[in-house]
Amino acid sequence: MMLLSRLLKIDLHLIRSSKDFSTLRMNPSLFDSLEKPQTSVGRFFAGPVSKTFSNMDHQNQVVMDMGCGPGNITTKLILPRFPNLKKVLAIDRLPDMIEFAKKNHPHPKVEYSVGDISQWSSVEKWKGQISNFFSIHVFHWLTDQQQGFRNVHQLLQPGGYAAFFFILQSTFFDMCSEIENRLKWSEYLKDVNSSIPLSHTENYQTEYYTDMVTEIGFKIEHYNGDMKTDVFSSYGLYKG
C-alpha cells in the first residue's frame, strides 16, 4: 500500500472574525463559498496527485474522500481525475455536511455517507474495498492520528494508494488559542485548545509521520513537508 502525503506548516494571512470561527467547522456554506480551493490544496492536486494517479488504470476503482465536507473538492478535484471509476465514497462525520453535499454537489458516481475515520466501527463496512483514498484537511483534527492511519490501511485494497494533506503547525492555531484566553472573545471559541493538534504544540516534523505510517505498513511513494501560505487578495474574495 502506497502513501502520498503533504504535511504543511501554514501561515494564514487573512482570517475571518472570531465569531465566524465558532461556526466555521459546522457551517457547510462557509466551506463551499469559495469558487476555488485554497492555493496549497490546488497545488497538491496539480502536482503530486496528478503525477501519481494520471497513468493508472482507473477502471472500476472505488475512491474514498474522507472528510469530504460540502462536496466541492470531491466533485471538482477528485472525481475528474478518475474518469472511469466505479464510484466515489464521500464521507464526513457531520450529518449537516453530508446533507448539504447531497443537495449542492450531487453526481451519479458519488455516494455521500456519514462516517468518521477515527472510529473504525463507522467505516468498517468498506474494509479492503478502497482503491484510492484521499483526506484533505482532516488528520490534524484527529486526537489519535495513529489509529486514523491504521484504519485507512485496513480500508485499502492490496496495492491501494492513500493521499493525505494536513497541517503540522499554523498561526491559525496560535490565534485561536489566544482569542479563547481573552475574556472578551472567549465565548466565541470554547474548548478550542482541545482541537489544536499535537503536531502544533509539540512541533512534530515530517519524520514523525513517515516513521509512524511505515511502521503501520505503508510504503511511502512521496511526501513533502514545507511552509505554505494561502493569501486571498481581498476580504470579499475570502468570504466568497
N, C-alpha and C positions, 0 to 999 in steps of 0.2 A: 504494500500500500504506500502510495506516494503522498508527500506533504508539500504543498506550495503555500508559502505564507509571507506576509509582510507585517512586521511589528514596528509601530511608529512612536516617535516622540513628536507630539503635535503642539504647535503654538497657535492658539485661536486669536486672531487679530480683531475679530468683530463678534460680539456676543449679544444675545437678547437681554432684556431686562430680567432682574432676579425673579420677578413674578412669573414670567414665562417659563423659567427653568422648573418651577414647581409642577408644571403640567407637560413639559416637553416630551418626556418619555411615554406619556399616556395619550397624547393627542395625535391621532393619525394624520390629520390635515396639516399639522405643522411639519411633519416629516415629508409629506407629499407635496409641499408648497413650492419647492424649487424645481425649475424646469430641467436642470442638470444636476447630477450628483456632485458631491464635493470633488475638487480637483484631484486630491490624492486618491480617491476611490476610482475616478475615471482613469487615472494613470495606471492604477493596479490592473484594471481590466484590459487597457490598451497595451500594456507591457507584458508582465509575467504570465497573466492568464491567457492572453491571446497567443503567446509563443508556445505555451504548454498544450493548449487544447485545440489549436487550429488544425493540426494534422491528424487528429484522432477520428476514428470511425464512430460517429455518434448514433448509428442506427439502433433504435430500440433502447437507448440508455434511459435510466431513471436518475434524474438530477435532483438534489435536495438543496434548497435555500433555507438555511436555519437562521431565524431572526429576520424574516422577510419584511417585517414592518408593514407599511401600507401597500406593498407590492410593486412599487415603481422600479426598484433595482431588479427585481425578479423578471419583469416583463421587458424592461428597456436594455438591460445589460447582460443578464444571464441567458434568457430564452433565445435571443438572436444568435448566440454562439453555438447553439446546438440545434440546427435546423431539422435534423431527422430523429430527434429524441422521441422516446415514448411519452414521457411526461415530466413535469417539474413538480416536486412536492415542496410547496412553500409553507414554512412552519413559523409560527410565532407564539410566544407564551401568553400574549394578551388577546383575549377574545375580540376586543374592540378593533384591534389592528386587522385581524382576520376578516371581520365583517366589512370593514372599510375596503380592504383589498378586493374582496369578492365583488363589491359594488362598483369600484372605481378602476380596477385593473383585471377584469375577467379575461380569460383566454381558455380555449378548449383543451389546451395541453397543460394547463396549470391547475393543480389541486391545492386549495388552501385549507390548512388544518391547524388547530391549536396544539402546541407541544412545547416542551422545554428540554433543551439538550442537557441540562444539569440533572434532570430526573429521568433515569433510564426507563422507568415504567411508562412514561408518556411517549416514548419513541421506540420502544422495544419491538413493536409490530413491524418495523421496517428493517430489522436486523438482517444484515447480509444482502440487502436489496439495492443499495445505492451505488451507482456507477461513479458519480462525481458529486462532491459535497462542497458547498460554499457557505461561508459565515462571515458577514461583513458587520463590523462594529458590534460584536456580541460578546466575545470572550473576555473583554476587560470588565464586563459586568458580573462575571461568574465568581461566586465565592470559592468554589472548588474547581479551578481550571483543569487540574489533572484529571479529575473524574469526567469533566466535559470532553477532553481529548480521548479518554478511554471509550466513552460512549460513541464518539464519532468513528473510532477504529472498528467498533463492533457493527456499526451500520453499513460500512463499506463492503462491497464485493471484493473478492481477491483481485488485486491489481487496480483497485479503485483509487481515485485521487481526491484529496481534500485541499481546499484553498481557504486560508484564514486571513482576515485583515482586522487587526485590532490595535488598541493603543497601549503603549507601555507607560509613558508619562505625558502629562499635558498640563498647561497652565489653567485649563478649564477646571481641573480637579482642585487646584490651589484656590481658584476664585470661589468655587462652590463652598469649600471649607471655610474660607474667610467670611463669606456672607452669612453662613449659618451661625458663626460665632459672634456676629454683630446683632445686638438686641433688636435694632430697628428692622432688620430683614430676616431674622431667624424663623419667623412664621411661614415664610415662603419656601424655605429649604430645611425641612425637618429630617433628621437622621441621615443627612447626605453623606456623612463620613463613613457610614456602613456600606455605601455604594462605591467608594473610592477604592480602586484595585490595589492589591499589594504590590504589583509591579511599579506603581507610582510611589507609594510610601516607602518601599524597600529598595527602590531604584534597580529593579531587575533589568538585566541586559539580555540580548538575544540568545546568548549561550545558555541561559537558564531554561529557555523554552526548547531549544534544539536538543539539549540533553534529556529533557522531560519526554518529548514525543518520540525520540529514538528509543528510549527505554520501554515505551509503550508498544513499539513495534513498527512505527512509521519509518519509511526511507525518505529522506529529505531530498526532494528534487531541486528546490530553490527556496531561499529565504533571504530576507533583507530587513535590516533594522536601521532606520535613518530618521532625520528630522524633516518633517513636512509642515508646510504652512498652508492653510486654506484661507484665502483672503477674498472677501466679497467687495466689489467696487463701490457699493452703496448699501445703506441700511434697507432701502426699498427692495433691492435685489435679494438681500438676505431673507427678508420677510416673505418673498415670493409673490 
